[in-house]
Amino acid sequence: MDIGETEAIAAIRRFNRFHTLWVGGLGGSLHGSGMSLTEARVIYELAQRDDWRAAELAGALDLDPAYLSRILQRFAMRGWLDRSRSSADARAWRLQLTDEGIAVFAAIDRASDAQARSILSRLPLPEQAALVDALATAQRLLSGERQTRPRPMIREHRPGDIGWVIAAHGRLYAEEYGWDQSFEALVAEIAAKFLRDFKPGRERCFIAELEGATAGSSFVVEEDEATAKLRLVLVEKRAQGLGLGKALVRDAVDFARDAGYRRMVLWTNDILHAARAVYVAEGFRLVAEERHHSFGRDLVGQNWELLL
């Protein structure tokens, strides 16, 4: 989606107003602590290390040194802060929270956790994950940090993985294509048969992980002595664009070839454009297609084949 500068500016300012209100930045008492948002941020940084120097802290928080000095003086008067001359630089003050200051910070920290927990409790798990991803993206973009590409890994299935495969297929195809629960039922049947009739050395389930979380799957099952069938290829939205679908298909093809199959087949639908592009890139060719009504939709099913 193309977005104009005026619209982008309005969106950023709108979010700034929302965020300032949401964190209590307009009031003078964050979480009832009696501290402003700036004071709370200062005490937060002081709690993270005990060797801050005033000038260094002002730079880290982008605060006017005179303004910060007044905040630190108030903290010292309340018994929250010890200030001593730095051993490295006699002209600089070394800052350290007292036990009372640490207790004040701990109370604010708990209140902040409670506020975040309250927000999360109102959201279903998929929306919680979406919120965390969106916040991480916003922080990266606004800070100018360079994004390092996460490195997915692919492994064989373990107990519990097949349940994820069924749930992920049902969820993603309902969200993306509006398919009904009959599709999830079909996936459950395929997955159950794989587990029940599993043939080691001839069949395999590949599970992809990204940053410690399950992110994709592909299956090789025996169609007949000469033919392997590729099934249940899926990549979670958060893992798309990393070449993971291609890797899952390629690992499946390599396994089928090493297992002694002479060809590999698969069935898909023409609306699954990204998956079809992967199959074409790996050398599969379309051998037949047929219209059908399944999963609550009118679809065009396709049969593809790869000679090994």
Secondary structure by P-SEA (a helix, b strand, c coil): ccccaaaaaaaaaaaaaaaaaaacccccccccccccaaaaaaaaaaaacccccaaaaaaaacccaaaaaaaaaaaaaacccccccccccccbbbbbbcaaaaaaaaaaaaaaaaaaaaaaaaccaaaaaaaaaaaaaaaaaaacccccbbbbbbbccccaaaaaaaaaaaaaaaacccccaaaaaaaaaaaaaaaaccccccbbbbbbbcccccccbbbbbbccccbbbbccccccccccccaaaaaaaaaaaaaaaaaccccccccccccaaaaaaaaaaacccccbbbbbbccccbbbbbbbbbcc
